[in-house]
Amino acid sequence: YWGAVLVSLDGEVIGKGFNYVPSDALMRYCNPCIRTKIRSCTQSEKCAATHAEDNAIADALGGHNIDKISNSDMYIFGFRDSPNVPIVLRYYPCMPCARKLIQYRIRNLWLYQPTAKNFKERKWLPFDEERMWAKFLPHFITGDQLWWHPGHWLGLEGSEIKDVDVKSKEKIE
C-alpha cells in the first residue's frame, strides 16, 4: 500500500492520494497482480492502478490552482501487508509519476523509509532528482536517445548520463 500527501509552502495539506485500481473491471485484471512478476520500475504501463503521487496531484487540482501546487512538498509512504513480500523502497518514483512531479514543479519529494526494524528508526529521506535520473533512466534508454530534463537534454552513454548539446548532439564536458 502506498500513499502520498501534498503540502503547500505555508504548510497546508492540499492533496492526498493512495494507490488504487479505479474500477471493479480492472480489479479482476489485477487478481493476481501481474506486477509481482515484473522487475520494479519497469513496465509501469501494465499496472492498472493509479499511483499515490498522481492521485494526490489530482486531489490538489480539484480544489486549488496550479500556483499552489508548484513549489509544494510531497511525502510518499508505503508498506506491505504480507510477511512473504519484502519491503522494497525505491528512492525514485516510476516514470509517469516522475514526469508529473516535474511537470507540476513539486519542490521536494520525501520518501518514508519503512525498512528499519524499530519504528523509531524509520525516517523521511529527501528525494534526490539527479540520483533518480541517474538510476532510473538506464532502464529505459538505449542507444543515443535523448530525454528532456529541466533545463537541458540528457543523453545516455552506457549507463552514464552526459549532458548533450541539442543541436550538435555533442557531449558537453
Residue pairs with C-beta under 8 A, 6 or more apart in sequence:
1 18
1 19
1 78
1 79
1 80
1 81
2 18
2 19
2 51
2 52
2 76
2 77
2 78
3 16
3 17
3 18
3 19
3 52
3 76
3 77
3 78
4 15
4 16
4 17
4 18
4 52
4 53
4 55
4 56
4 74
4 75
4 76
4 77
5 13
5 15
5 16
5 56
5 74
5 75
6 13
6 14
6 15
6 16
6 56
6 57
6 59
6 60
6 69
6 72
6 73
6 74
6 106
7 13
7 14
7 72
7 73
7 74
7 75
8 14
8 64
8 68
8 69
8 72
9 71
9 72
9 107
14 59
14 60
14 63
14 64
14 68
14 69
14 72
15 56
15 57
15 58
15 59
15 60
15 61
15 64
15 69
16 55
16 56
16 59
17 51
17 52
17 53
17 54
17 55
17 56
17 57
17 58
17 59
18 52
18 55
19 49
19 50
19 51
19 52
19 55
20 49
20 50
20 55
21 27
21 30
21 48
21 49
21 50
22 49
22 50
26 48
27 48
29 48
30 48
30 49
34 46
35 43
35 46
35 47
36 85
38 46
40 88
40 90
41 90
41 92
41 94
41 95
41 136
41 139
42 139
42 140
44 94
44 95
44 96
45 96
51 93
51 94
51 96
51 97
52 76
52 78
53 74
53 76
53 93
53 97
53 100
53 101
54 96
54 97
54 100
56 74
57 69
57 100
57 104
60 68
60 69
60 72
61 69
66 104
69 104
69 105
69 106
70 104
70 105
70 106
70 107
71 105
71 107
72 106
72 107
73 106
73 107
73 108
73 109
73 110
74 101
74 106
74 108
74 109
74 110
75 110
75 112
75 124
76 93
76 109
76 110
76 111
76 112
77 111
77 112
77 114
78 89
78 112
78 114
79 87
79 114
80 86
80 87
87 114
87 115
89 111
89 112
89 113
89 114
89 115
91 111
91 125
91 127
91 128
91 131
91 132
91 135
92 98
92 127
92 131
92 132
92 135
92 136
93 101
93 109
93 132
95 136
95 140
98 132
98 136
101 109
102 150
108 126
108 127
109 126
109 127
110 124
110 125
110 126
110 127
111 124
111 125
111 127
112 122
112 123
112 124
112 125
113 122
113 123
113 124
113 125
114 122
115 122
116 122
116 123
133 149
133 154
133 161
134 161
137 147
137 154
137 156
137 161
138 156
138 159
141 147
141 156
142 156
143 156
144 155
144 156
144 169
145 155
145 156
146 153
146 154
146 155
146 164
146 166
146 169
147 153
147 154
152 163
152 164
153 163
153 164
153 165
153 166
154 161
154 162
154 163
154 164
155 161
155 162
155 163
155 164
155 169
155 171
156 162
157 171
162 171
162 172
163 171
163 172
164 170
164 171
164 172
165 171
165 172
